[in-house]
Amino acid sequence: MHRLRTLVLDDHPTFRKSLRNLISRYDFIQVTNEADSAEEALKVVEKRPPHLAIVDIHLKGMNGFDFARIMKERFPQTQVVFITLYDNSSNMSEAARLGFPYVPKESLLEKLPLVLEEVKKKVEAILREYDK
């Protein structure tokens, strides 16, 4: 089993730390980078793209959706999970349009574990293809 190199992108340091602590409990997650802006995150991932990026939608500067579009173009193997305080249909629609899951922060403890398991399966399938 591969450990998923994971980027945590959120502009609130306290939440970012809590999220890192939460997801680090999973033996298949390795938080390799954190960023408080999409612009910073793009610089960080150039060196070694993550398998997974957990991305807040509403950021200062470039938003999480624009970040995901760039990641999808440059690093199509990277999976994104959107998180947000603003649970609304337009956010859900845009996440679906991009093909990535969406988890409201208020239900993070309940829904994130299921989403991470699904992402893990996708990444493992992608890695198996690269190993061939």
C-alpha positions as CSV (number, residue, x, y, z in Angstrom):
1,M,0.0,0.0,0.0
2,H,1.3,3.4,-0.9
3,R,1.0,6.4,1.5
4,L,-0.7,9.2,-0.2
5,R,1.4,12.4,-0.4
6,T,-1.1,14.9,0.7
7,L,-1.3,18.7,0.4
8,V,-3.5,20.6,2.9
9,L,-4.6,24.0,1.5
10,D,-6.6,26.3,3.8
11,D,-6.1,29.9,4.7
12,H,-6.9,29.4,8.4
13,P,-3.8,28.1,10.3
14,T,-5.7,26.7,13.2
15,F,-8.1,24.7,11.0
16,R,-5.2,23.6,8.8
17,K,-3.4,22.2,11.8
18,S,-6.5,20.4,13.1
19,L,-7.2,18.9,9.6
20,R,-3.6,17.8,9.4
21,N,-3.9,16.1,12.8
22,L,-7.2,14.5,11.8
23,I,-6.0,13.0,8.5
24,S,-2.6,12.0,9.8
25,R,-4.4,9.3,11.8
26,Y,-4.9,7.3,8.6
27,D,-1.9,5.1,7.9
28,F,-2.3,5.7,4.2
29,I,-2.0,9.5,4.5
30,Q,1.2,11.4,4.7
31,V,0.9,15.2,4.9
32,T,3.8,16.3,2.8
33,N,2.9,20.0,2.3
34,E,0.7,22.7,3.7
35,A,-0.2,26.1,2.2
36,D,-2.4,29.0,3.0
37,S,-2.9,30.2,-0.5
38,A,-3.4,28.5,-3.9
39,E,-0.5,30.5,-5.3
40,E,1.8,29.2,-2.6
41,A,0.5,25.7,-3.1
42,L,1.2,25.8,-6.8
43,K,4.9,26.6,-6.1
44,V,5.2,23.8,-3.6
45,V,3.7,21.1,-5.8
46,E,5.9,21.8,-8.7
47,K,8.8,19.9,-7.1
48,R,6.8,16.8,-6.2
49,P,3.0,16.7,-7.0
50,P,0.8,15.2,-4.3
51,H,-1.4,12.2,-4.8
52,L,-4.1,14.1,-2.9
53,A,-4.9,17.8,-2.2
54,I,-7.5,18.7,0.4
55,V,-8.5,22.2,-0.6
56,D,-10.7,24.9,0.9
57,I,-12.9,26.5,-1.8
58,H,-12.8,30.0,-0.4
59,L,-9.3,31.3,-0.2
60,K,-7.7,34.7,-0.4
61,G,-6.5,35.3,-4.0
62,M,-7.1,32.4,-6.3
63,N,-10.0,30.2,-5.1
64,G,-9.9,26.4,-4.6
65,F,-11.8,25.7,-7.8
66,D,-9.3,27.6,-9.9
67,F,-6.5,25.8,-8.1
68,A,-8.1,22.5,-8.9
69,R,-8.4,23.4,-12.6
70,I,-4.7,24.1,-12.8
71,M,-3.8,21.0,-10.9
72,K,-6.1,18.9,-13.2
73,E,-4.3,20.4,-16.2
74,R,-0.7,20.1,-14.9
75,F,-1.0,17.0,-12.7
76,P,-4.0,15.0,-13.8
77,Q,-3.1,12.1,-11.4
78,T,-3.6,14.3,-8.4
79,Q,-7.0,13.9,-6.7
80,V,-8.6,16.8,-5.0
81,V,-11.1,16.9,-2.1
82,F,-12.9,20.2,-1.6
83,I,-13.8,21.4,1.8
84,T,-15.8,24.5,2.7
85,L,-17.9,26.3,5.4
86,Y,-20.3,27.4,2.6
87,D,-22.4,24.4,1.8
88,N,-24.5,25.5,-1.2
89,S,-25.6,24.1,-4.5
90,S,-23.3,26.2,-6.6
91,N,-20.3,24.9,-4.7
92,M,-21.6,21.3,-5.0
93,S,-22.2,21.8,-8.8
94,E,-18.8,23.2,-9.5
95,A,-17.1,20.4,-7.5
96,A,-19.1,17.9,-9.5
97,R,-18.3,19.6,-12.8
98,L,-14.6,19.3,-11.9
99,G,-15.0,15.6,-11.0
100,F,-13.9,15.9,-7.3
101,P,-15.7,15.2,-4.0
102,Y,-17.0,18.0,-1.8
103,V,-17.2,17.9,2.0
104,P,-18.8,20.6,4.1
105,K,-16.6,21.5,7.1
106,E,-19.5,21.0,9.4
107,S,-19.7,17.3,8.5
108,L,-16.0,16.7,8.1
109,L,-15.7,14.1,10.9
110,E,-18.6,12.1,9.5
111,K,-18.0,12.3,5.7
112,L,-14.2,12.8,5.2
113,P,-13.2,9.2,6.2
114,L,-15.5,7.8,3.5
115,V,-14.2,10.2,0.9
116,L,-10.6,9.5,1.8
117,E,-11.2,5.7,1.4
118,E,-12.7,6.4,-2.1
119,V,-9.8,8.6,-3.1
120,K,-7.3,6.0,-1.8
121,K,-8.8,3.5,-4.2
122,K,-8.6,5.9,-7.1
123,V,-5.0,6.7,-6.4
124,E,-4.0,3.1,-6.0
125,A,-5.6,2.3,-9.4
126,I,-3.7,5.2,-11.0
127,L,-0.4,4.0,-9.4
128,R,-1.0,0.5,-10.6
129,E,-1.4,1.8,-14.2
130,Y,1.9,3.8,-13.9
131,D,3.7,0.7,-12.5
132,K,2.8,-1.4,-15.6
